[in-house]
Amino acid sequence: MNLVEKNVIYFGGFGGIGQKCIAQLLEKQLKALAIFDLTENTKILDEWQKKFPNTDIFYQKVDVTKKSDIEAAYKAASQRLDYFDVIVNGSGIMNDRLIELSVDINLMGVINSTLTALEYMDKSKKGRGGLIVNISSVVGLQPSPLFPVYAASKTAVTCFTRSLGVSFYYERFGVSFITICPGMTDTGLLDDLSSKTIFDFETPLHKIAPKIKRQKAEECARSLVKAIEEGKNGDVLMLELGTITEVKIPNHWVHQFDD
Ligand SMILES: NC(=O)c1ccc[n+]([C@@H]2O[C@H](COP(=O)([O-])OP(=O)(O)OC[C@H]3O[C@@H](n4cnc5c(N)ncnc54)[C@H](O)[C@@H]3O)[C@@H](O)[C@H]2O)c1
Protein backbone atom coordinates (compact mmCIF):
# COMPACT_ATOMS: atom_id res chain seq x y z
CA MET A 1 0.00 0.00 0.00
CA ASN A 2 1.23 3.47 -0.87
CA LEU A 3 1.12 5.27 2.50
CA VAL A 4 0.95 8.86 1.24
CA GLU A 5 -2.18 10.60 2.68
CA LYS A 6 -3.26 7.44 4.53
CA ASN A 7 -4.82 7.25 8.02
CA VAL A 8 -3.00 4.81 10.30
CA ILE A 9 -3.88 3.51 13.77
CA TYR A 10 -0.97 1.98 15.70
CA PHE A 11 -1.65 -0.05 18.88
CA GLY A 12 1.41 -0.07 21.17
CA GLY A 13 2.91 2.89 19.31
CA PHE A 14 4.94 4.06 22.31
CA GLY A 15 6.60 0.64 22.74
CA GLY A 16 10.11 -0.25 21.55
CA ILE A 17 9.18 -1.44 18.05
CA GLY A 18 6.15 0.88 17.85
CA GLN A 19 8.15 4.09 18.37
CA LYS A 20 10.70 3.21 15.72
CA CYS A 21 8.02 2.10 13.29
CA ILE A 22 5.97 5.29 13.76
CA ALA A 23 9.08 7.44 13.25
CA GLN A 24 9.55 5.74 9.86
CA LEU A 25 5.84 5.72 8.94
CA LEU A 26 5.68 9.48 9.51
CA GLU A 27 8.34 9.96 6.82
CA LYS A 28 5.77 8.58 4.33
CA GLN A 29 3.55 11.72 4.45
CA LEU A 30 0.60 10.14 6.22
CA LYS A 31 -2.63 12.10 6.54
CA ALA A 32 -3.15 11.00 10.15
CA LEU A 33 -1.58 8.76 12.72
CA ALA A 34 -3.44 7.67 15.87
CA ILE A 35 -1.44 6.07 18.65
CA PHE A 36 -3.55 3.73 20.77
CA ASP A 37 -1.61 2.78 23.90
CA LEU A 38 -1.92 2.20 27.62
CA THR A 39 0.15 5.24 28.61
CA GLU A 40 1.02 8.42 26.78
CA ASN A 41 4.59 9.51 26.04
CA THR A 42 4.00 13.26 25.76
CA LYS A 43 7.65 14.04 25.01
CA ILE A 44 7.88 11.88 21.93
CA LEU A 45 4.35 12.77 20.79
CA ASP A 46 5.29 16.45 21.01
CA GLU A 47 8.48 15.82 18.99
CA TRP A 48 6.55 14.02 16.25
CA GLN A 49 3.85 16.70 16.11
CA LYS A 50 6.51 19.43 15.69
CA LYS A 51 8.53 17.48 13.11
CA PHE A 52 5.52 16.40 11.00
CA PRO A 53 3.04 19.34 11.10
CA ASN A 54 1.19 18.12 8.01
CA THR A 55 0.16 14.84 9.65
CA ASP A 56 -2.61 14.82 12.28
CA ILE A 57 -0.88 12.87 15.07
CA PHE A 58 -2.84 12.10 18.23
CA TYR A 59 -2.97 9.74 21.20
CA GLN A 60 -5.91 7.71 22.41
CA LYS A 61 -5.71 5.88 25.73
CA VAL A 62 -6.57 2.18 25.35
CA ASP A 63 -6.21 -0.80 27.64
CA VAL A 64 -6.56 -3.65 25.14
CA THR A 65 -7.76 -6.01 27.87
CA LYS A 66 -10.99 -3.96 27.91
CA LYS A 67 -13.19 -4.41 24.86
CA SER A 68 -15.07 -1.26 25.83
CA ASP A 69 -11.80 0.75 25.69
CA ILE A 70 -11.04 -0.59 22.21
CA GLU A 71 -14.52 0.26 20.97
CA ALA A 72 -14.43 3.73 22.52
CA ALA A 73 -11.01 4.46 21.00
CA TYR A 74 -12.11 3.49 17.49
CA LYS A 75 -15.28 5.55 17.92
CA ALA A 76 -13.32 8.62 19.04
CA ALA A 77 -10.85 8.20 16.16
CA SER A 78 -13.70 7.82 13.66
CA GLN A 79 -15.10 11.17 14.78
CA ARG A 80 -11.75 12.77 13.94
CA LEU A 81 -10.88 10.76 10.82
CA ASP A 82 -13.29 9.89 8.02
CA TYR A 83 -11.85 6.43 7.55
CA PHE A 84 -8.98 4.13 8.60
CA ASP A 85 -6.58 2.71 6.01
CA VAL A 86 -4.10 0.75 8.14
CA ILE A 87 -4.36 -0.78 11.60
CA VAL A 88 -1.25 -2.17 13.30
CA ASN A 89 -2.07 -4.35 16.31
CA GLY A 90 1.29 -4.15 18.09
CA SER A 91 0.47 -4.21 21.81
CA GLY A 92 1.98 -7.13 23.69
CA ILE A 93 3.65 -8.50 26.81
CA MET A 94 5.92 -11.49 27.34
CA ASN A 95 5.49 -12.69 30.91
CA ASP A 96 4.42 -16.31 31.34
CA ARG A 97 3.88 -15.78 35.08
CA LEU A 98 0.91 -13.55 34.10
CA ILE A 99 -1.10 -16.10 32.17
CA GLU A 100 -4.54 -14.49 31.87
CA LEU A 101 -3.05 -11.05 31.22
CA SER A 102 -0.82 -12.46 28.45
CA VAL A 103 -3.79 -14.03 26.70
CA ASP A 104 -5.97 -10.95 27.27
CA ILE A 105 -3.40 -8.54 25.79
CA ASN A 106 -1.70 -10.66 23.14
CA LEU A 107 -4.71 -12.55 21.82
CA MET A 108 -8.03 -11.08 22.98
CA GLY A 109 -6.74 -7.56 22.36
CA VAL A 110 -5.84 -8.44 18.77
CA ILE A 111 -9.14 -10.24 18.13
CA ASN A 112 -11.28 -7.45 19.60
CA SER A 113 -9.32 -4.73 17.82
CA THR A 114 -9.46 -6.54 14.48
CA LEU A 115 -13.21 -7.17 14.65
CA THR A 116 -13.94 -3.62 15.82
CA ALA A 117 -11.74 -2.16 13.06
CA LEU A 118 -13.62 -4.23 10.47
CA GLU A 119 -16.88 -2.50 11.47
CA TYR A 120 -15.35 0.74 10.18
CA MET A 121 -13.26 -0.60 7.30
CA ASP A 122 -15.62 -3.18 5.74
CA LYS A 123 -16.43 -1.85 2.28
CA SER A 124 -19.75 -3.76 2.28
CA LYS A 125 -20.74 -1.44 5.20
CA LYS A 126 -19.51 2.14 5.65
CA GLY A 127 -15.78 1.53 5.13
CA ARG A 128 -13.46 1.69 2.17
CA GLY A 129 -11.22 -1.32 2.85
CA GLY A 130 -7.58 -1.23 3.93
CA LEU A 131 -4.99 -3.29 5.74
CA ILE A 132 -4.88 -4.92 9.18
CA VAL A 133 -1.41 -5.92 10.39
CA ASN A 134 -1.25 -8.20 13.41
CA ILE A 135 2.07 -8.58 15.21
CA SER A 136 2.74 -12.18 16.18
CA SER A 137 6.27 -13.52 16.69
CA VAL A 138 8.69 -16.20 15.50
CA VAL A 139 7.25 -18.14 18.43
CA GLY A 140 3.89 -17.77 16.74
CA LEU A 141 5.43 -20.22 14.23
CA GLN A 142 7.15 -22.73 16.50
CA PRO A 143 7.31 -23.82 20.17
CA SER A 144 9.03 -21.80 22.87
CA PRO A 145 9.77 -23.98 25.93
CA LEU A 146 10.64 -21.00 28.16
CA PHE A 147 7.50 -19.07 27.19
CA PRO A 148 4.74 -21.55 26.26
CA VAL A 149 1.95 -19.11 27.18
CA TYR A 150 3.42 -16.32 25.06
CA ALA A 151 3.98 -18.79 22.20
CA ALA A 152 0.40 -20.05 22.51
CA SER A 153 -1.00 -16.50 22.39
CA LYS A 154 1.16 -15.61 19.37
CA THR A 155 0.40 -18.89 17.54
CA ALA A 156 -3.27 -18.07 17.98
CA VAL A 157 -2.68 -14.58 16.55
CA THR A 158 -0.99 -16.15 13.52
CA CYS A 159 -3.85 -18.57 12.91
CA PHE A 160 -6.55 -15.94 13.57
CA THR A 161 -4.97 -13.53 11.08
CA ARG A 162 -4.30 -16.20 8.43
CA SER A 163 -7.89 -17.41 8.77
CA LEU A 164 -9.16 -13.95 7.83
CA GLY A 165 -6.64 -13.48 5.02
CA VAL A 166 -8.58 -15.51 2.47
CA SER A 167 -9.88 -14.22 -0.85
CA PHE A 168 -13.63 -14.43 -0.14
CA TYR A 169 -13.29 -12.21 2.92
CA TYR A 170 -11.13 -9.83 0.89
CA GLU A 171 -13.79 -9.62 -1.78
CA ARG A 172 -16.42 -8.75 0.82
CA PHE A 173 -14.47 -6.49 3.21
CA GLY A 174 -11.81 -5.03 0.89
CA VAL A 175 -9.45 -5.50 3.84
CA SER A 176 -6.12 -7.37 3.66
CA PHE A 177 -4.69 -9.20 6.67
CA ILE A 178 -0.97 -9.67 7.28
CA THR A 179 0.78 -11.57 10.09
CA ILE A 180 4.14 -10.19 11.21
CA CYS A 181 6.55 -12.51 13.04
CA PRO A 182 9.56 -10.63 14.42
CA GLY A 183 12.59 -12.49 15.74
CA MET A 184 14.22 -11.33 18.96
CA THR A 185 14.32 -7.55 18.90
CA ASP A 186 16.09 -5.32 21.39
CA THR A 187 13.26 -3.70 23.39
CA GLY A 188 12.02 -3.63 26.97
CA LEU A 189 9.92 -6.73 26.22
CA LEU A 190 13.09 -8.83 26.60
CA ASP A 191 14.26 -7.26 29.90
CA ASP A 192 14.74 -9.56 32.86
CA LEU A 193 13.80 -12.71 30.90
CA SER A 194 14.48 -15.24 33.67
CA SER A 195 11.88 -13.68 35.99
CA LYS A 196 9.17 -14.07 33.32
CA THR A 197 9.59 -17.71 32.22
CA ILE A 198 6.74 -20.12 32.90
CA PHE A 199 8.69 -22.07 35.57
CA ASP A 200 11.13 -20.61 38.11
CA PHE A 201 13.82 -23.33 37.80
CA GLU A 202 16.88 -23.25 35.50
CA THR A 203 16.77 -25.04 32.13
CA PRO A 204 19.50 -25.39 29.46
CA LEU A 205 17.70 -22.66 27.52
CA HIS A 206 18.18 -20.10 30.32
CA LYS A 207 21.88 -19.96 29.39
CA ILE A 208 21.28 -19.86 25.63
CA ALA A 209 18.47 -17.29 25.45
CA PRO A 210 20.54 -14.19 26.40
CA LYS A 211 23.15 -15.12 23.75
CA ILE A 212 20.72 -15.28 20.82
CA LYS A 213 21.35 -12.51 18.26
CA ARG A 214 18.82 -9.70 18.44
CA GLN A 215 17.89 -7.21 15.77
CA LYS A 216 17.65 -3.52 16.62
CA ALA A 217 14.14 -2.07 16.93
CA GLU A 218 14.99 0.26 13.97
CA GLU A 219 15.78 -2.77 11.78
CA CYS A 220 12.54 -4.51 12.74
CA ALA A 221 10.65 -1.24 12.10
CA ARG A 222 12.22 -0.81 8.64
CA SER A 223 11.07 -4.31 7.69
CA LEU A 224 7.63 -3.68 9.19
CA VAL A 225 7.12 -0.52 7.12
CA LYS A 226 8.23 -2.42 3.99
CA ALA A 227 5.79 -5.22 4.87
CA ILE A 228 2.96 -2.67 5.20
CA GLU A 229 3.86 -1.20 1.81
CA GLU A 230 4.42 -4.45 -0.07
CA GLY A 231 2.63 -7.24 1.83
CA LYS A 232 -0.23 -9.20 0.27
CA ASN A 233 -3.45 -10.51 1.85
CA GLY A 234 -2.74 -13.66 3.89
CA ASP A 235 1.03 -13.13 4.04
CA VAL A 236 2.95 -14.39 7.07
CA LEU A 237 6.21 -12.45 7.18
CA MET A 238 9.15 -13.25 9.43
CA LEU A 239 11.25 -10.20 10.30
CA GLU A 240 14.63 -11.48 11.47
CA LEU A 241 17.93 -9.56 11.78
CA GLY A 242 16.85 -6.88 9.32
CA THR A 243 15.46 -9.26 6.68
CA ILE A 244 11.93 -10.24 5.61
CA THR A 245 11.07 -13.86 4.77
CA GLU A 246 7.66 -15.00 3.57
CA VAL A 247 6.67 -18.05 5.62
CA LYS A 248 4.63 -20.72 3.86
CA ILE A 249 2.67 -22.80 6.39
CA PRO A 250 1.32 -26.03 4.90
CA ASN A 251 -2.18 -27.34 5.53
CA HIS A 252 -1.78 -30.81 7.06
CA TRP A 253 -5.48 -31.62 7.08
CA VAL A 254 -7.17 -31.98 3.72
CA HIS A 255 -10.94 -32.19 4.14
CA GLN A 256 -12.94 -34.92 2.42
CA PHE A 257 -16.58 -34.68 1.39
CA ASP A 258 -19.38 -37.23 1.69
CA ASP A 259 -20.46 -38.42 -1.75
N1 LIG B 1 10.85 -7.50 21.17
C1 LIG B 1 10.80 -8.72 20.64
O1 LIG B 1 11.79 -9.50 20.68
C2 LIG B 1 9.56 -9.17 19.92
C3 LIG B 1 9.66 -10.34 19.12
C4 LIG B 1 8.51 -10.79 18.48
C5 LIG B 1 7.31 -10.11 18.61
N2 LIG B 1 7.26 -8.98 19.40
C6 LIG B 1 5.95 -8.32 19.52
O2 LIG B 1 6.05 -7.00 19.01
C7 LIG B 1 5.09 -6.17 19.66
C8 LIG B 1 5.81 -4.94 20.22
O3 LIG B 1 6.73 -5.40 21.22
P1 LIG B 1 7.97 -4.54 21.75
O4 LIG B 1 9.15 -5.41 21.68
O5 LIG B 1 7.99 -3.22 21.11
O6 LIG B 1 7.56 -4.45 23.29
P2 LIG B 1 7.38 -3.20 24.25
O7 LIG B 1 7.21 -3.76 25.61
O8 LIG B 1 8.47 -2.21 24.03
O9 LIG B 1 6.01 -2.55 23.74
C9 LIG B 1 4.77 -3.16 24.02
C10 LIG B 1 3.66 -2.16 23.80
O10 LIG B 1 2.42 -2.78 24.18
C11 LIG B 1 1.71 -1.86 24.99
N3 LIG B 1 0.79 -2.55 25.90
C12 LIG B 1 1.10 -3.45 26.87
N4 LIG B 1 -0.01 -3.77 27.55
C13 LIG B 1 -1.03 -3.07 27.00
C14 LIG B 1 -2.42 -2.97 27.27
N5 LIG B 1 -3.01 -3.65 28.27
N6 LIG B 1 -3.16 -2.14 26.51
C15 LIG B 1 -2.60 -1.43 25.51
N7 LIG B 1 -1.30 -1.48 25.19
C16 LIG B 1 -0.52 -2.29 25.94
C17 LIG B 1 2.79 -1.13 25.77
O11 LIG B 1 2.29 0.08 26.35
C18 LIG B 1 3.82 -0.90 24.68
O12 LIG B 1 3.52 0.24 23.91
C19 LIG B 1 4.43 -7.05 20.74
O13 LIG B 1 3.23 -7.58 20.22
C20 LIG B 1 5.45 -8.16 20.94
O14 LIG B 1 4.85 -9.32 21.45
C21 LIG B 1 8.36 -8.49 20.04
The ligand as a Gaussian input file, in Angstrom:
#p B3LYP/6-31G(d) Opt

LIG

0 1
 N       10.853000      -7.504000      21.169000
 C       10.797000      -8.722000      20.636000
 O       11.794000      -9.502000      20.683000
 C        9.556000      -9.170000      19.925000
 C        9.656000     -10.337000      19.118000
 C        8.505000     -10.789000      18.476000
 C        7.313000     -10.108000      18.612000
 N        7.259000      -8.977000      19.403000
 C        5.955000      -8.322000      19.520000
 O        6.053000      -7.000000      19.013000
 C        5.086000      -6.166000      19.665000
 C        5.811000      -4.943000      20.220000
 O        6.729000      -5.399000      21.216000
 P        7.968000      -4.543000      21.749000
 O        9.149000      -5.405000      21.680000
 O        7.987000      -3.217000      21.108000
 O        7.565000      -4.446000      23.292000
 P        7.381000      -3.199000      24.253000
 O        7.213000      -3.764000      25.611000
 O        8.469000      -2.209000      24.031000
 O        6.015000      -2.554000      23.737000
 C        4.774000      -3.161000      24.015000
 C        3.659000      -2.164000      23.804000
 O        2.424000      -2.777000      24.181000
 C        1.712000      -1.861000      24.990000
 N        0.795000      -2.548000      25.903000
 C        1.102000      -3.445000      26.871000
 N       -0.010000      -3.765000      27.553000
 C       -1.031000      -3.068000      27.004000
 C       -2.416000      -2.968000      27.273000
 N       -3.006000      -3.653000      28.271000
 N       -3.161000      -2.140000      26.511000
 C       -2.596000      -1.431000      25.508000
 N       -1.302000      -1.482000      25.195000
 C       -0.520000      -2.289000      25.941000
 C        2.795000      -1.127000      25.768000
 O        2.295000       0.076000      26.349000
 C        3.821000      -0.898000      24.681000
 O        3.517000       0.242000      23.914000
 C        4.432000      -7.046000      20.738000
 O        3.233000      -7.584000      20.218000
 C        5.450000      -8.160000      20.937000
 O        4.851000      -9.324000      21.451000
 C        8.356000      -8.493000      20.042000

